[in-house]
Amino acid sequence: MNYTLQSRRDGFSLIELVIAVAILGVISSLGMSWYEGYTLEAANARAINEIRAIDLLIRDYRLAKRHNPGSLADVGIDYQDPWGNDYQYTDIESGGPGTKTRKDKNLTPINTDYDLYSKGPDGESIWPLTAKDSHDDIVRANNGRYIGIAEGY
């Protein structure tokens, strides 16, 4: 009588399970980093569009009243940036000497009329755009000709 032994396989081995879990981990981490990048890009785009809209409201106010508003509340702005922080506004023209202004890499003011910006995802900002805390800020520069990420200015 000749009996053949057949090995039966009813499941996965431990090594196969470890490899499958490792592959799933790599795929999920790649997906998470892509998703985080996408949400940051979307939030930046929203902040840029909101700053453009606020800029138009300030310009309309300026045309009607012949001076800049004292605060964003004067033009009806009571909402926050995508990261839950208030938009920052400084009237440079009416502020007089010593008014703090945002500055570029040469420490030259980036606007002559008013500064308008979001502190970005980290919620931190320092007046010069070259400061590490300011790199992710969304700024209005060149009197409105540039609105975007401070690091790109």
C-alpha positions as CSV (number, residue, x, y, z in Angstrom):
1,M,0.0,0.0,0.0
2,N,1.4,3.3,-1.1
3,Y,0.3,6.3,0.9
4,T,1.2,9.7,-0.4
5,L,1.4,12.4,2.1
6,Q,-0.1,15.7,0.9
7,S,0.6,18.8,2.8
8,R,-2.6,20.7,3.5
9,R,-2.5,24.4,3.7
10,D,-5.4,25.9,5.5
11,G,-4.1,29.5,6.0
12,F,-1.3,31.9,5.7
13,S,2.1,31.6,7.3
14,L,3.3,34.1,9.8
15,I,5.8,35.5,7.3
16,E,3.1,36.0,4.7
17,L,1.0,37.9,7.2
18,V,3.9,40.1,8.3
19,I,4.7,40.9,4.6
20,A,1.1,41.8,3.9
21,V,0.9,44.0,7.0
22,A,4.1,45.8,6.0
23,I,2.9,46.4,2.5
24,L,-0.4,47.8,3.8
25,G,1.6,50.0,6.2
26,V,3.7,51.5,3.4
27,I,0.7,52.1,1.2
28,S,-1.3,53.8,3.9
29,S,1.6,56.0,4.9
30,L,2.1,57.1,1.3
31,G,-1.6,57.8,1.1
32,M,-1.6,59.8,4.3
33,S,1.3,62.0,3.2
34,W,-0.4,62.6,-0.1
35,Y,-3.7,63.5,1.6
36,E,-2.0,65.9,4.1
37,G,-0.3,67.6,1.1
38,Y,-3.6,67.9,-0.7
39,T,-5.4,69.4,2.3
40,L,-2.6,71.9,2.9
41,E,-2.7,72.9,-0.7
42,A,-6.5,73.3,-0.5
43,A,-6.2,75.4,2.7
44,N,-3.5,77.6,1.1
45,A,-5.7,78.2,-1.9
46,R,-8.7,79.1,0.3
47,A,-6.6,81.6,2.3
48,I,-5.2,83.2,-1.0
49,N,-8.8,83.6,-2.3
50,E,-10.1,85.0,0.9
51,I,-7.2,87.5,1.1
52,R,-8.0,88.6,-2.5
53,A,-11.6,89.1,-1.6
54,I,-10.6,91.1,1.6
55,D,-8.2,93.1,-0.5
56,L,-11.1,94.1,-2.9
57,L,-13.3,95.1,0.1
58,I,-10.5,97.3,1.5
59,R,-10.0,98.9,-1.9
60,D,-13.7,99.6,-2.2
61,Y,-13.7,101.1,1.3
62,R,-10.7,103.2,0.4
63,L,-12.4,104.6,-2.7
64,A,-15.5,105.5,-0.8
65,K,-13.9,107.0,2.3
66,R,-10.6,108.2,0.9
67,H,-8.6,106.4,3.6
68,N,-7.8,102.8,4.7
69,P,-10.1,101.1,7.2
70,G,-8.9,101.1,10.8
71,S,-9.5,97.4,11.1
72,L,-10.9,94.5,9.1
73,A,-14.2,94.9,11.1
74,D,-14.7,98.2,9.3
75,V,-15.1,96.3,6.0
76,G,-17.3,93.6,7.6
77,I,-14.6,90.8,8.0
78,D,-15.3,88.6,11.0
79,Y,-14.2,85.2,9.7
80,Q,-11.0,83.4,10.2
81,D,-8.4,81.8,8.0
82,P,-8.6,78.0,7.2
83,W,-6.5,77.3,10.4
84,G,-8.8,79.1,12.8
85,N,-6.7,82.3,13.2
86,D,-7.8,85.9,12.5
87,Y,-6.5,87.5,9.3
88,Q,-3.9,90.1,10.2
89,Y,-4.2,93.7,8.9
90,T,-2.0,96.8,9.5
91,D,-2.8,100.2,8.0
92,I,0.7,101.4,7.0
93,E,-0.4,104.8,5.5
94,S,-2.3,105.9,8.5
95,G,-0.1,104.3,11.1
96,G,2.6,106.9,11.1
97,P,6.3,106.4,11.7
98,G,7.3,103.3,13.6
99,T,4.4,101.3,12.3
100,K,5.4,97.6,12.1
101,T,5.4,96.3,8.5
102,R,6.1,93.0,6.9
103,K,9.6,93.0,5.3
104,D,11.3,91.0,2.5
105,K,14.7,89.4,2.5
106,N,16.3,92.8,2.1
107,L,14.3,94.1,5.1
108,T,12.4,96.3,2.8
109,P,8.6,96.7,3.5
110,I,6.6,94.5,1.1
111,N,3.7,97.1,0.9
112,T,3.3,100.8,1.2
113,D,-0.4,101.0,1.8
114,Y,-1.3,98.2,4.2
115,D,-0.3,94.7,5.2
116,L,-2.8,91.8,5.0
117,Y,-1.9,88.2,5.7
118,S,-2.7,84.9,7.3
119,K,-0.3,83.4,9.8
120,G,-0.5,80.1,7.9
121,P,-0.8,76.5,9.2
122,D,1.5,77.0,12.2
123,G,-0.3,80.1,13.5
124,E,3.0,81.9,14.1
125,S,4.5,84.9,12.3
126,I,7.3,87.3,12.7
127,W,7.6,90.6,10.7
128,P,10.4,89.6,8.3
129,L,9.3,87.0,5.7
130,T,12.7,85.3,6.0
131,A,12.0,84.2,9.6
132,K,11.2,80.5,9.9
133,D,7.9,81.2,11.6
134,S,6.9,83.3,8.6
135,H,7.7,80.9,5.7
136,D,4.2,79.4,5.7
137,D,2.3,82.7,5.9
138,I,0.0,83.7,3.1
139,V,0.8,87.3,2.4
140,R,-0.3,90.2,0.2
141,A,2.8,92.0,-1.2
142,N,3.7,94.6,-3.8
143,N,0.5,96.5,-2.9
144,G,-1.7,93.6,-4.0
145,R,0.3,92.4,-7.1
146,Y,1.4,89.3,-5.2
147,I,-0.8,87.2,-3.0
148,G,0.7,83.8,-2.0
149,I,2.9,81.9,0.3
150,A,5.6,84.1,1.9
151,E,8.4,81.6,1.1
152,G,7.6,82.0,-2.6
153,Y,7.9,85.8,-2.5
